[in-house]
Every structure is written in structure tokens, then in C-alpha cells.
Amino acid sequence: MAQAQDSLTPSRDDFAALLDESLGSRGMVEGRVIPATVIAVEHDFVVVDIGLKTEGRIPVREFLVDDGAGTPKAGDIVEVYLDRIENALGDAVVSREKARREEAWTRLEKSFAAGDAVNGALVGRVKGGFTVDLGGANAFLPGSQVDIRPVRDVGPLMNIVQPFAILKMDRQRGNIVVSRRAVLEESRASERAEIVGQLKEGEVREGVVKNITDYGAFVDLGGIDGLLHVTDMSWKRVNHPSQVLNVGDTVKVQIVKINPDTQRISLGMKQLMSDPWDGVDAKYPAGGKFTGRVTNITDYGAFVELEAGVEGLVHVSEMSWTKKNLHPSKILSTSQEVDVLVLDVDGDKRRISLGIKQVQNNPWDAFVAENPVGSVIEGEVKNITEFGLFVGLNAELDGMVHLSDIAWDAQGEEALARFNKGDVVKAKVLDVDVEKERISLGIKQVDSDPMADAEFRKGQIITTKVVEVASGGIEVAFGEGDALRSFIRKSDLSRDRSEQRPERFAVGDRVDAMVTSYEKGRPPRLALHQGDGAERRERSDRAVRLVRQRRLAGRHPGRGSQQAQILVR
């Protein structure tokens, strides 16, 4: 009897084997999705058999969320998620909802790896975007990924099953990021490629203006947009596309270019119009005068429209005869009507050079006509420079008086010092160069040249007064009222090198000078007259003769001694 009882009682080894089997089963199935057989549906729960000694109970509502599925029936095989093999009541803890989530993650990971789109529905709004139900797993849809263009109202998109592209997945953190925009762009790209394949360059089509920017307008050609650049809207200058088009306008355009790589389409409207530059050489020949409208002003000139689509450039140098250093905007204004002269035409390069000043009176020609060379004019000293005076002749022209033409009796700074800005002076017109736009004047020429009537002869002795001492000599004045001037060079101050020093003299000193050369109408060339220094010159000559006599006496003692005594006396 004891032996039979011992055979029915498990041994220690049997308990260990049973325990290992139980633990092995727990570790193998807990936390995983397993198949379960529906035993019965009791009230709000579905009872399932998971193949262990315990059963599981799942709320019926967890089965109702399955797409197209209802409440399971006895005998159905369903996938459930096993949380624990046994709870405190001895039941298995299972969940259909968690199983559905795990199935969804597995399915989504396969789609993400393959790059396939997945179906889902927008079910809620969160900060920065929306929540999307992907059939058991929730994903985040950023606001920027809802559509290709910003969407103000997403109400029509809510709770509608539609495709999404998975951008990022992290199963451990339960994070999924999706994009509806990526699916739309891919679909649009395929449609765009199909439509682009049907278009041809040069083809004319109708489209609707969808959007206007600063550089052009986007036109819908029926599923694909093309860019109508502002320069291709009209032959005439268009500052902004809104001057020509409005959103919603139906326009006829020509397909100018199709880029097969980027699938970008360039459109044109002006290509459907006649080119106004055809025959422009005949319509606007060089030398012709026309009236135009200023359309644009730049730093280097202004553009003048001669007709719609034909513009010429007036360079700043061709705007005015006298306004040389002004910005073109100071001379002209946009929309101003102006008369122009065609200077040059190049139809091939679509360039026309125009001039405004050429159709106006040239003030230089007018000045010459009214004031020929030799006439005397009166004007105000406008400016004083180191090389002369600028005298205002009228509201537009100035003339220049060079230093050498200011005064007969003064030179350089001394002559300039006699005048101040604002002084009214009389001057004679010496020369007018119309091409170089220069007028040369002379103030001293208004009066007669004091040298004109002067007569000098070589060797004549003149008493002069020192008026300036320079390093190279002295300037002296002479004649009636000291009106005449001449310069005595350093080398002409003395025969003795030691006395050729200008600093020996002072302004105001009276010195005698001898005329060494003279040319009618020009100051005589002078040398300092040794004056009574003739005695000094005589003594010098006597000394030389004495030296010669002494040498002679050495050869002929008697005769040389007698002549030397005479020279000494």
C-alpha cells in the first residue's frame, strides 16, 4: 500500500520538471501575440482558450474596433496579446486591443522598410499637428505635412481613411511620424510627368492664373503649373505682374521651354504678339527726332519708351549741355514726356541710343554768336583756384581766366590776391572751344599792354625798384607808375660769383639795370648795371694789366718797370 502511494506521489525530480515546464511556458508566451480560440461570449466579455490550464476574458468592445469585423463567435480563432499567464483570480490576462496594436506595428514596420504608403485617418488635433490612427497604432502628423500648400480648414479631412507616408518610426518609444504631403507630391509628380509628356514647346494653351509673385505669375494648364515670367508678359516694360494679370484670369500662353529634368515649364504671352522691334531701324533712323515717355531712371541714364515695347537709353552725358555732375533723377522724372534725338540704332541687339540735349539749343554756340572772340563781357567771380579764376557768364556757362591772363603787372598769387569770390569783373573773350565746352577769358587784355608802346635799346640804363626777391633772382618794376616788370636772373646780378646773391637786395631797393636784349611787345631782359662800379671794373682791368707788366718786367727789367709805374699812377 505504501509502495502504491509512493508511486502516485510525484518525486522531487518530477516537481522540478513541472516547475521548469511552467516557467518555460511563461517566458515563451508572456508579452507576445498568440492565437486563441473563442469558447463563449458571455454578456460583455469574450472567453478565449489560449492553450493553458487557465482561460482569458476580453471585453467585447475591443473586438468592435476591428475594421469590418464584429463580435466573434464560439470556435473562432483570434489573435490576442498575453500580458500574464495568471492573475490573482487565476485567470489569464489577455487583450485584443494590444494584439491589434502589435499587429499594426509589425505591419507598419514592413511598409516603412518597403517605402510603401499606409492607410490612416486624422482623429484628433494636438500641438503642432494632428493624430492619425493607422489601424491600431497612433502616429503624429506635423501641420506642415498635411498638404502641399497651407490648409486653413482641415475639417473635411478628419476621420477619412487616406494614404500617408511614414517618415520615422521608433517602436521602443512608440513614436511614428507620418506625412500626407509626401503622398500628394509623389502622386502629383507622376501626374505631372504624364502631363508634361503631352506638352510641346511652341504649343499655345489656355490656363488660369493661380498665383502672382514679384517676378511673374503661375498659370494652371490643367493639372500642372507653368511660370509666366514678368519679362514674357508684354513687349513693353512691366514693373509688376499685377499691372497685367489678376488671380483667376484665363489667359492664352505659349509654352516657351520645358525642362525634362526638373519638369519646369516656362510660358510666354508676348510671344503671341508681333515684335515691335521688327523694322525698328527704319522706324527710328539715326538723326530722327521723336517724343517719348521716361519709364525708368538709373544711375547711368534714363530709359525712354518710343512706343509700346520699344525703349531707348539716354545716357547721363546726353541729357544736358551744362548739368554734368547731377544724378539723372535730378534732371528727369518717370512718366515725363521728352523730345529725343536718335543717336544710334542696333535692331539686332535691340538697342537705341538717344539724346535729349541734342534737341535743345547748344549754349556754347549761342555764346559764340552773341560774344565772338575779342568781345568784352562782365561776370561774377564764381571760384578761385590755384591756376586761375572762374567767371560766371550766365545761368549755365562759366569762363576761365588763367593766371597769366589776370594782370600785366603781377603774376601768380599776387595776381590772384587782387580778387575775391563774388567780385564783378570785366574780361575779354580769348577763345571758345565748342567741342570741349571751354571758354578762355582774359582780364588784363581789357586794358592795353603797357609794353606795347615801350621802346628800349640795347645798353640802355634803367632805374628800377625791387618788388620781389626770389631764389633765382629779383623782380623789378620800372616805367611810369612802375607799370612795367622784368626779372633779373641771379647770373645777371654781378660778374663776381660771390655777389650773385639775391638776398643782398630788399623789396623797395632802387637799382640801375642795363638792357641786354629787347623784343617789341615783351619785357626787356635786364642785367644789374655796375653803375659807378665802372671804376671797379676799371681797377680790375688795371690790375690785370699790372700783372701782365710785371711778367714783362721780368723779361725786360727797364721797360717793364717804367710801364708798371705809369699803370699804378
C-alpha positions as CSV (number, residue, x, y, z in Angstrom):
1,M,0.0,0.0,0.0
2,A,2.8,2.3,0.9
3,Q,4.6,1.5,-2.3
4,A,1.4,2.3,-4.4
5,Q,1.0,5.6,-2.6
6,D,4.7,6.4,-3.2
7,S,4.2,5.7,-6.9
8,L,1.3,8.2,-7.1
9,T,3.1,10.9,-5.3
10,P,5.4,12.9,-7.6
11,S,9.0,12.7,-6.8
12,R,11.2,15.7,-6.2
13,D,12.6,15.4,-9.7
14,D,9.0,15.4,-11.1
15,F,8.2,18.6,-9.3
16,A,11.4,20.2,-10.7
17,A,10.5,19.2,-14.2
18,L,6.9,20.5,-13.9
19,L,8.2,23.8,-12.5
20,D,10.7,24.2,-15.3
21,E,8.0,23.5,-17.9
22,S,5.7,26.0,-16.3
23,L,8.4,28.7,-16.2
24,G,9.5,27.9,-19.7
25,S,5.9,28.3,-20.9
26,R,5.6,31.6,-19.1
27,G,8.8,33.0,-20.5
28,M,7.9,31.9,-24.0
29,V,4.4,33.4,-24.4
30,E,4.0,36.3,-22.0
31,G,4.2,39.7,-23.6
32,R,3.6,38.3,-27.1
33,V,0.7,37.9,-29.5
34,I,-0.7,34.4,-29.5
35,P,-3.7,32.6,-31.2
36,A,-6.7,31.9,-29.0
37,T,-9.9,30.0,-29.5
38,V,-13.2,31.7,-28.7
39,I,-15.1,29.4,-26.2
40,A,-18.1,31.6,-25.5
41,V,-19.4,35.1,-25.5
42,E,-20.8,36.0,-22.0
43,H,-22.5,39.3,-21.7
44,D,-19.8,41.9,-22.3
45,F,-16.8,39.5,-22.4
46,V,-15.4,37.0,-24.9
47,V,-14.0,34.0,-23.2
48,V,-10.9,32.5,-25.0
49,D,-8.8,29.4,-24.6
50,I,-5.1,30.1,-25.0
51,G,-3.9,26.5,-24.7
52,L,-3.1,26.7,-21.0
53,K,-5.0,25.5,-17.9
54,T,-6.4,29.0,-17.5
55,E,-8.8,30.9,-19.7
56,G,-8.9,34.6,-20.7
57,R,-11.7,37.1,-20.7
58,I,-11.6,40.1,-23.2
59,P,-14.2,42.9,-23.3
60,V,-16.4,42.7,-26.4
61,R,-15.7,46.4,-27.2
62,E,-12.1,45.5,-28.0
63,F,-13.3,43.4,-31.0
64,L,-15.7,46.1,-32.3
65,V,-12.9,48.5,-33.4
66,D,-11.6,46.0,-36.0
67,D,-12.3,47.2,-39.5
68,G,-15.2,45.2,-40.9
69,A,-15.2,42.7,-38.0
70,G,-18.0,42.2,-35.5
71,T,-18.3,40.2,-32.3
72,P,-16.5,36.8,-32.6
73,K,-18.4,33.5,-32.3
74,A,-17.6,30.4,-30.4
75,G,-14.9,28.4,-32.3
76,D,-13.3,31.5,-34.0
77,I,-9.6,31.8,-33.8
78,V,-8.4,35.3,-32.8
79,E,-5.1,36.9,-32.1
80,V,-4.7,38.2,-28.5
81,Y,-1.9,39.7,-26.5
82,L,-0.8,37.7,-23.4
83,D,0.1,40.1,-20.5
84,R,0.2,37.4,-17.8
85,I,-0.5,33.8,-17.7
86,E,-2.4,34.1,-14.4
87,N,-3.6,36.9,-12.2
88,A,-4.7,36.9,-8.6
89,L,-8.1,35.3,-9.6
90,G,-6.3,32.6,-11.6
91,D,-7.3,33.9,-15.0
92,A,-5.0,34.7,-17.9
93,V,-4.7,38.4,-18.6
94,V,-5.1,38.9,-22.4
95,S,-6.1,41.8,-24.7
96,R,-7.4,42.1,-28.2
97,E,-6.6,45.8,-28.3
98,K,-2.9,45.3,-27.5
99,A,-2.7,42.4,-30.0
100,R,-4.2,44.7,-32.6
101,R,-1.6,47.4,-31.8
102,E,1.3,44.9,-32.0
103,E,-0.1,43.6,-35.4
104,A,-0.3,47.2,-36.6
105,W,3.3,47.9,-35.6
106,T,4.6,44.8,-37.3
107,R,2.6,45.7,-40.4
108,L,3.8,49.3,-40.4
109,E,7.4,48.3,-39.9
110,K,7.2,46.2,-43.1
111,S,5.6,49.1,-45.0
112,F,8.2,51.5,-43.7
113,A,11.0,49.2,-44.8
114,A,9.5,48.8,-48.2
115,G,8.7,52.5,-48.6
116,D,5.0,51.9,-49.1
117,A,2.3,54.2,-48.0
118,V,-0.1,53.2,-45.3
119,N,-3.8,54.0,-44.7
120,G,-5.0,56.0,-41.8
121,A,-7.4,58.7,-40.6
122,L,-7.0,62.0,-38.8
123,V,-8.7,61.5,-35.5
124,G,-7.6,64.5,-33.4
125,R,-5.6,67.7,-33.1
126,V,-2.5,68.1,-31.0
127,K,0.1,70.8,-30.5
128,G,2.0,71.3,-33.8
129,G,-0.1,68.9,-35.8
130,F,-2.6,66.0,-35.7
131,T,-3.1,62.5,-34.5
132,V,-3.5,59.8,-37.2
133,D,-4.9,56.3,-36.5
134,L,-3.1,53.8,-38.6
135,G,-5.3,50.8,-37.8
136,G,-4.2,50.2,-34.2
137,A,-1.2,52.5,-33.9
138,N,-1.4,56.2,-33.4
139,A,1.0,58.5,-35.4
140,F,1.9,62.2,-35.4
141,L,1.2,64.3,-38.5
142,P,3.0,67.7,-38.4
143,G,1.0,70.7,-39.6
144,S,3.5,71.3,-42.4
145,Q,2.9,67.8,-43.8
146,V,-0.9,68.0,-44.2
147,D,-0.9,69.3,-47.7
148,I,1.4,70.8,-50.4
149,R,0.0,74.2,-49.7
150,P,-1.1,75.6,-46.3
151,V,-4.6,74.4,-45.3
152,R,-6.7,76.7,-43.3
153,D,-9.5,74.3,-42.5
154,V,-8.7,70.6,-42.0
155,G,-12.3,69.7,-41.1
156,P,-13.1,68.0,-44.4
157,L,-10.0,65.8,-43.9
158,M,-10.9,64.4,-40.5
159,N,-12.0,60.7,-40.0
160,I,-11.4,59.9,-43.6
161,V,-9.2,57.0,-44.4
162,Q,-6.5,58.1,-46.8
163,P,-2.8,57.2,-47.6
164,F,0.1,58.5,-45.5
165,A,3.9,58.1,-45.9
166,I,5.8,57.0,-42.8
167,L,8.7,59.4,-42.2
168,K,10.1,58.0,-38.9
169,M,9.4,55.1,-36.6
170,D,10.6,54.2,-33.1
171,R,8.9,51.1,-31.6
172,Q,10.5,51.3,-28.2
173,R,9.3,54.8,-27.7
174,G,6.0,54.2,-29.5
175,N,6.7,57.1,-31.9
176,I,5.5,57.3,-35.5
177,V,5.7,60.4,-37.7
178,V,3.7,60.4,-41.0
179,S,3.2,62.8,-43.9
180,R,0.2,63.3,-46.2
181,R,2.1,65.9,-48.2
182,A,4.7,63.4,-49.4
183,V,2.0,61.1,-50.8
184,L,0.4,64.1,-52.6
185,E,3.7,65.2,-54.0
186,E,4.5,61.8,-55.3
187,S,1.1,61.5,-56.9
188,R,1.4,65.0,-58.3
189,A,4.9,64.2,-59.7
190,S,3.6,61.1,-61.5
191,E,0.6,63.1,-62.9
192,R,2.9,66.0,-63.7
193,A,5.3,63.7,-65.7
194,E,2.3,62.3,-67.6
195,I,1.0,65.8,-68.5
196,V,4.5,67.2,-69.3
197,G,4.9,64.3,-71.7
198,Q,1.8,65.6,-73.6
199,L,3.1,69.2,-73.9
200,K,5.3,70.5,-76.7
201,E,7.4,73.7,-76.9
202,G,5.8,76.3,-79.0
203,E,2.3,75.0,-78.3
204,V,-0.4,77.5,-77.4
205,R,-2.7,76.7,-74.5
206,E,-5.2,78.4,-72.2
207,G,-4.6,78.5,-68.5
208,V,-5.9,80.1,-65.3
209,V,-3.7,82.4,-63.2
210,K,-3.3,80.7,-59.8
211,N,-0.7,82.9,-58.1
212,I,1.1,86.2,-58.7
213,T,4.6,87.0,-57.4
214,D,7.1,89.9,-57.8
215,Y,8.8,88.0,-60.6
216,G,5.9,86.5,-62.5
217,A,2.7,84.5,-62.4
218,F,1.9,80.8,-62.1
219,V,-0.6,79.5,-64.6
220,D,-2.5,76.2,-64.2
221,L,-2.5,74.4,-67.5
222,G,-4.9,71.7,-66.3
223,G,-3.1,69.8,-63.6
224,I,0.3,71.3,-64.0
225,D,1.6,74.8,-63.3
226,G,3.8,76.9,-65.6
227,L,5.7,80.1,-64.8
228,L,4.9,83.2,-66.8
229,H,7.9,85.4,-66.1
230,V,7.3,89.2,-65.9
231,T,9.6,89.8,-68.9
232,D,7.5,87.5,-71.0
233,M,4.1,89.1,-70.3
234,S,4.5,92.0,-72.7
235,W,7.0,93.6,-75.1
236,K,6.7,96.8,-73.1
237,R,8.2,97.3,-69.7
238,V,6.2,95.7,-66.8
239,N,7.2,96.8,-63.3
240,H,5.0,94.2,-61.6
241,P,2.8,91.3,-62.9
242,S,-0.3,92.7,-61.2
243,Q,-0.2,95.5,-63.8
244,V,-1.1,92.9,-66.4
245,L,-2.8,90.0,-64.7
246,N,-5.1,89.1,-61.8
247,V,-5.6,85.8,-59.9
248,G,-8.3,83.8,-61.7
249,D,-7.8,85.4,-65.1
250,T,-8.0,83.0,-68.1
251,V,-5.0,83.7,-70.4
252,K,-3.7,82.3,-73.6
253,V,0.0,81.4,-73.3
254,Q,2.7,79.8,-75.4
255,I,4.9,77.1,-74.0
256,V,8.4,78.6,-74.4
257,K,10.5,75.9,-72.8
258,I,10.1,72.6,-71.0
259,N,12.9,71.3,-68.7
260,P,12.6,67.5,-68.8
261,D,14.8,67.1,-65.7
262,T,13.0,69.5,-63.4
263,Q,9.7,69.3,-65.3
264,R,9.5,73.1,-65.1
265,I,7.5,74.9,-67.8
266,S,8.2,78.4,-68.9
267,L,5.4,80.3,-70.5
268,G,5.1,83.5,-72.6
269,M,2.3,85.9,-73.6
270,K,4.3,88.4,-75.6
271,Q,5.4,85.6,-78.0
272,L,1.8,85.6,-79.3
273,M,2.1,89.3,-80.2
274,S,4.0,90.9,-83.1
275,D,7.5,92.0,-82.1
276,P,7.7,95.9,-82.1
277,W,11.4,95.7,-82.8
278,D,10.9,94.3,-86.3
279,G,11.9,97.1,-88.7
280,V,12.9,99.4,-85.9
281,D,15.9,100.7,-87.9
282,A,13.5,102.1,-90.5
283,K,11.0,103.5,-88.0
284,Y,13.6,105.2,-85.8
285,P,16.6,106.2,-88.0
286,A,19.6,107.9,-86.6
287,G,19.2,111.6,-86.6
288,G,15.4,111.5,-86.2
289,K,13.6,113.5,-83.6
290,F,10.8,111.8,-81.6
291,T,8.8,112.2,-78.5
292,G,8.8,109.5,-75.8
293,R,7.9,108.8,-72.2
294,V,10.5,108.2,-69.4
295,T,9.9,104.7,-68.0
296,N,12.9,104.1,-65.8
297,I,15.7,106.1,-64.3
298,T,19.1,104.5,-63.3
299,D,22.4,105.8,-62.1
300,Y,23.8,105.9,-65.6
301,G,20.8,107.3,-67.5
302,A,17.1,107.0,-68.3
303,F,15.0,104.7,-70.5
304,V,12.5,106.4,-72.8
305,E,9.7,104.5,-74.4
306,L,9.2,105.4,-78.0
307,E,6.3,103.0,-78.5
308,A,4.9,100.0,-76.6
309,G,7.8,97.6,-76.3
310,V,10.5,99.9,-77.8
311,E,12.7,101.8,-75.4
312,G,15.9,103.7,-75.9
313,L,18.6,104.7,-73.4
314,V,19.5,108.4,-72.8
315,H,22.9,108.3,-71.2
316,V,23.5,110.8,-68.4
317,S,26.1,112.5,-70.6
318,E,23.4,113.2,-73.3
319,M,20.9,114.8,-71.0
320,S,22.1,118.3,-70.6
321,W,24.7,120.6,-72.1
322,T,25.7,122.1,-68.7
323,K,24.4,119.8,-65.9
324,K,27.3,117.4,-65.8
325,N,27.6,116.1,-62.3
326,L,23.9,115.5,-61.4
327,H,22.1,112.2,-60.9
328,P,19.6,111.6,-63.8
329,S,16.7,111.8,-61.3
330,K,17.6,115.5,-60.8
331,I,17.1,116.2,-64.4
332,L,14.2,113.9,-65.4
333,S,11.3,112.1,-63.7
334,T,9.4,108.9,-64.6
335,S,6.4,109.3,-66.9
336,Q,7.7,112.7,-68.1
337,E,7.2,113.3,-71.8
338,V,10.5,114.3,-73.5
339,D,11.8,115.1,-77.0
340,V,14.8,113.0,-78.0
341,L,17.2,112.6,-80.9
342,V,18.1,109.1,-82.1
343,L,21.9,108.9,-81.9
344,D,22.4,105.2,-82.9
345,V,20.2,102.1,-83.6
346,D,21.0,98.4,-83.4
347,G,18.0,96.3,-84.2
348,D,19.8,93.0,-83.8
349,K,20.9,93.9,-80.2
350,R,17.6,95.7,-79.6
351,R,19.4,98.9,-78.6
352,I,18.6,102.5,-79.3
353,S,20.8,105.4,-78.1
354,L,19.0,108.6,-77.5
355,G,20.0,112.2,-76.7
356,I,18.0,115.0,-75.1
357,K,20.4,117.8,-75.2
358,Q,20.8,117.5,-79.0
359,V,17.2,118.7,-79.5
360,Q,17.9,121.8,-77.3
361,N,19.9,124.9,-78.1
362,N,23.6,124.5,-77.5
363,P,24.5,127.3,-75.1
364,W,28.1,127.2,-76.3
365,D,27.0,128.0,-79.9
366,A,24.7,130.7,-78.6
367,F,27.5,132.3,-76.5
368,V,29.8,132.4,-79.5
369,A,27.1,134.0,-81.6
370,E,26.5,136.7,-79.0
371,N,30.1,137.1,-77.8
372,P,32.6,136.5,-80.5
373,V,36.3,136.2,-79.7
374,G,37.6,139.7,-78.8
375,S,34.4,140.9,-77.2
376,V,34.4,142.1,-73.6
377,I,31.9,140.6,-71.1
378,E,31.1,141.2,-67.5
379,G,30.6,138.4,-64.9
380,E,30.9,137.4,-61.3
381,V,33.9,135.5,-59.9
382,K,32.4,132.1,-59.1
383,N,35.5,130.3,-57.9
384,I,39.2,130.9,-57.3
385,T,41.7,128.1,-57.9
386,E,45.5,127.8,-57.9
387,F,45.5,128.1,-61.7
388,G,43.1,130.9,-62.2
389,L,39.6,132.4,-61.8
390,F,36.2,131.1,-62.9
391,V,33.8,133.8,-64.0
392,G,30.1,133.2,-64.4
393,L,28.9,134.3,-67.8
394,N,25.2,133.4,-67.5
395,A,23.0,130.9,-65.6
396,E,24.6,128.0,-67.4
397,L,28.2,128.9,-68.5
398,D,31.4,129.8,-66.8
399,G,34.6,131.0,-68.4
400,M,38.2,130.7,-67.0
401,V,40.8,133.4,-66.6
402,H,44.3,131.7,-66.4
403,L,46.9,133.1,-64.0
404,S,48.9,134.5,-66.9
405,D,45.9,136.5,-68.1
406,I,44.9,138.2,-64.9
407,A,47.2,141.2,-64.7
408,W,50.1,142.8,-66.7
409,D,52.0,143.9,-63.6
410,A,51.5,140.9,-61.3
411,Q,52.0,137.2,-61.5
412,G,50.9,134.1,-59.6
413,E,49.5,134.5,-56.1
414,E,50.0,138.2,-56.2
415,A,47.6,138.5,-59.2
416,L,45.0,136.1,-57.6
417,A,45.2,138.1,-54.3
418,R,43.6,141.1,-56.1
419,F,40.3,139.3,-56.5
420,N,37.6,137.7,-54.2
421,K,34.8,135.4,-54.8
422,G,31.7,137.4,-55.8
423,D,33.7,140.3,-57.4
424,V,32.2,141.5,-60.7
425,V,35.0,141.8,-63.3
426,K,35.3,142.6,-67.0
427,A,37.1,140.2,-69.2
428,K,37.9,139.8,-72.9
429,V,36.8,136.6,-74.7
430,L,40.1,135.0,-75.9
431,D,38.9,131.7,-77.2
432,V,35.8,129.4,-77.3
433,D,36.1,125.6,-77.9
434,V,32.6,124.4,-78.5
435,E,33.5,120.7,-78.7
436,K,35.5,120.8,-75.5
437,E,33.0,123.2,-74.0
438,R,35.6,125.7,-72.8
439,I,35.7,129.5,-72.8
440,S,39.0,131.2,-72.2
441,L,38.9,134.8,-70.8
442,G,41.5,137.5,-70.1
443,I,41.2,140.3,-67.6
444,K,44.5,142.0,-68.3
445,Q,43.6,142.1,-72.0
446,V,40.8,144.5,-71.3
447,D,43.5,147.2,-70.8
448,S,46.3,147.8,-73.3
449,D,49.6,146.2,-72.8
450,P,51.9,148.7,-71.1
451,M,54.8,147.1,-73.0
452,A,53.1,147.7,-76.4
453,D,54.3,151.4,-76.6
454,A,57.5,151.0,-74.7
455,E,60.8,151.4,-76.6
456,F,64.2,150.2,-75.3
457,R,67.6,149.9,-76.8
458,K,70.4,147.6,-76.0
459,G,72.8,149.0,-73.4
460,Q,70.2,151.5,-72.1
461,I,70.4,152.1,-68.4
462,I,67.1,152.0,-66.5
463,T,66.4,152.8,-62.8
464,T,64.2,150.1,-61.3
465,K,62.6,149.2,-58.0
466,V,62.9,145.7,-56.4
467,V,59.4,144.3,-56.0
468,E,60.2,140.7,-55.2
469,V,63.2,138.7,-54.1
470,A,63.3,135.1,-55.2
471,S,65.9,132.3,-55.1
472,G,66.6,132.6,-58.8
473,G,66.8,136.4,-59.0
474,I,64.9,139.6,-58.4
475,E,61.8,141.1,-60.0
476,V,61.9,144.8,-60.7
477,A,59.4,147.4,-61.7
478,F,60.1,150.4,-63.8
479,G,58.5,152.9,-66.2
480,E,55.7,155.3,-65.5
481,G,54.0,154.4,-62.2
482,D,56.2,151.3,-62.1
483,A,53.8,149.7,-64.5
484,L,56.4,147.6,-66.3
485,R,58.0,144.5,-64.9
486,S,61.1,142.4,-65.7
487,F,63.1,139.7,-63.9
488,I,66.8,139.9,-63.4
489,R,68.3,136.5,-63.2
490,K,70.8,135.5,-60.5
491,S,73.6,135.2,-63.0
492,D,72.9,138.8,-64.2
493,L,73.2,140.4,-60.7
494,S,77.0,140.6,-60.8
495,R,80.1,139.4,-62.7
496,D,81.5,138.3,-59.3
497,R,80.1,134.9,-58.3
498,S,80.3,135.8,-54.6
499,E,78.0,138.8,-55.3
500,Q,75.4,136.8,-57.3
501,R,73.1,136.6,-54.2
502,P,69.5,137.8,-54.5
503,E,69.3,138.2,-50.7
504,R,71.6,141.2,-50.9
505,F,68.6,143.1,-52.1
506,A,65.4,144.1,-50.3
507,V,61.9,145.0,-51.7
508,G,61.9,148.7,-52.3
509,D,65.6,149.0,-53.2
510,R,66.4,151.2,-56.2
511,V,68.9,149.6,-58.6
512,D,70.2,150.6,-62.0
513,A,69.9,147.9,-64.7
514,M,71.1,147.7,-68.2
515,V,69.0,146.4,-71.2
516,T,70.9,143.4,-72.6
517,S,68.3,142.4,-75.2
518,Y,64.8,143.6,-76.2
519,E,61.9,142.3,-78.4
520,K,59.0,144.6,-79.2
521,G,56.0,144.0,-77.0
522,R,57.9,141.9,-74.5
523,P,59.7,143.0,-71.3
524,P,63.3,143.8,-71.9
525,R,65.9,141.5,-70.5
526,L,68.0,143.3,-67.8
527,A,71.3,142.8,-66.1
528,L,72.3,144.7,-62.9
529,H,74.3,147.8,-64.0
530,Q,77.5,148.0,-62.1
531,G,76.9,151.8,-62.1
532,D,79.9,153.6,-60.7
533,G,81.1,150.1,-60.5
534,A,82.7,151.0,-63.8
535,E,85.6,152.3,-61.7
536,R,85.6,148.9,-60.0
537,R,85.7,147.3,-63.4
538,E,88.5,149.7,-64.5
539,R,90.5,148.9,-61.4
540,S,90.0,145.2,-62.1
541,D,91.3,145.8,-65.7
542,R,94.2,147.8,-64.4
543,A,95.1,145.0,-62.0
544,V,95.2,142.6,-64.8
545,R,97.4,144.8,-66.9
546,L,99.7,145.3,-63.9
547,V,100.2,141.6,-63.6
548,R,101.0,141.4,-67.2
549,Q,103.5,144.2,-66.9
550,R,105.2,142.6,-64.0
551,R,105.7,139.5,-66.0
552,L,107.0,141.6,-68.8
553,A,109.4,143.4,-66.5
554,G,110.9,140.0,-65.6
555,R,112.0,139.6,-69.1
556,H,112.8,143.3,-69.8
557,P,113.6,144.9,-66.4
558,G,114.0,148.5,-67.7
559,R,110.9,148.8,-69.9
560,G,108.6,146.8,-67.7
561,S,109.3,148.8,-64.6
562,Q,108.6,152.1,-66.3
563,Q,105.2,150.9,-67.7
564,A,104.2,149.5,-64.3
565,Q,104.8,152.8,-62.6
566,I,102.5,154.5,-65.2
567,L,99.7,151.9,-64.6
568,V,99.9,152.4,-60.8
569,R,99.5,156.1,-61.2
